[in-house]
Amino acid sequence: MKLDQVVWGNSVSAWIAAAAVALCTGLILVAAKRLLARKVGGFATRTRTVADDVLAEVLSATRPWVLAVVAVV
């Protein structure tokens, strides 16, 4: 298959580039989520406010497939 062949209105090379961008974006989102969950979770244990506790719970409960959807969209 040639890279200049058109599939669903885009060239194969454009599809490959889009897939690479989505994959990199997904990996960055997963890494950022892990880092933020760890940092916010540690901060939340040292404070008495509820807002940071909620944020820590939301971050730790976020599933990787949600981040994958965000990366593709």
C-alpha positions as CSV (number, residue, x, y, z in Angstrom):
1,M,0.0,0.0,0.0
2,K,1.4,3.4,-1.0
3,L,1.4,6.2,1.5
4,D,-0.2,8.6,-1.0
5,Q,-3.3,6.3,-1.5
6,V,-6.5,8.0,-0.2
7,V,-8.6,6.1,2.4
8,W,-11.8,7.8,3.6
9,G,-10.7,11.2,2.3
10,N,-7.2,11.2,3.8
11,S,-3.9,9.8,2.6
12,V,-2.4,6.8,4.4
13,S,0.5,9.0,5.5
14,A,-2.0,11.4,7.1
15,W,-3.7,8.5,8.9
16,I,-0.3,7.3,10.2
17,A,0.6,10.8,11.4
18,A,-2.8,11.2,13.1
19,A,-2.4,7.8,14.8
20,A,1.1,8.8,16.0
21,V,-0.1,12.1,17.4
22,A,-3.1,10.4,19.2
23,L,-0.7,7.8,20.7
24,C,1.8,10.4,21.9
25,T,-1.1,12.5,23.3
26,G,-2.5,9.5,25.1
27,L,0.8,8.6,26.7
28,I,1.4,12.2,27.8
29,L,-2.1,12.3,29.3
30,V,-1.6,9.1,31.2
31,A,1.8,10.3,32.5
32,A,0.3,13.7,33.5
33,K,-2.6,12.0,35.3
34,R,-0.3,9.7,37.3
35,L,1.9,12.6,38.3
36,L,-1.0,14.9,39.2
37,A,-2.8,12.2,41.1
38,R,0.3,11.6,43.2
39,K,1.0,15.2,43.8
40,V,-2.6,16.2,44.6
41,G,-3.1,13.1,46.7
42,G,-0.1,14.0,48.8
43,F,-1.2,17.6,49.1
44,A,-4.8,16.6,50.0
45,T,-3.6,14.5,53.0
46,R,-1.9,17.6,54.5
47,T,-4.9,19.9,54.2
48,R,-8.4,20.0,55.8
49,T,-10.3,21.2,52.7
50,V,-12.7,18.9,50.8
51,A,-12.0,20.4,47.3
52,D,-8.5,18.9,47.0
53,D,-9.7,15.6,48.4
54,V,-12.4,15.5,45.6
55,L,-9.8,16.4,43.0
56,A,-7.5,13.7,44.2
57,E,-10.3,11.1,44.0
58,V,-11.4,12.2,40.6
59,L,-7.8,12.0,39.3
60,S,-7.2,8.6,40.7
61,A,-10.5,7.3,39.5
62,T,-10.0,8.4,35.9
63,R,-9.7,5.4,33.7
64,P,-7.1,5.2,30.9
65,W,-9.8,4.6,28.2
66,V,-11.3,8.1,29.1
67,L,-7.8,9.6,28.4
68,A,-7.6,7.6,25.1
69,V,-10.9,9.1,24.0
70,V,-9.7,12.5,24.8
71,A,-6.5,11.9,22.9
72,V,-8.3,10.8,19.8
73,V,-10.8,13.6,19.9
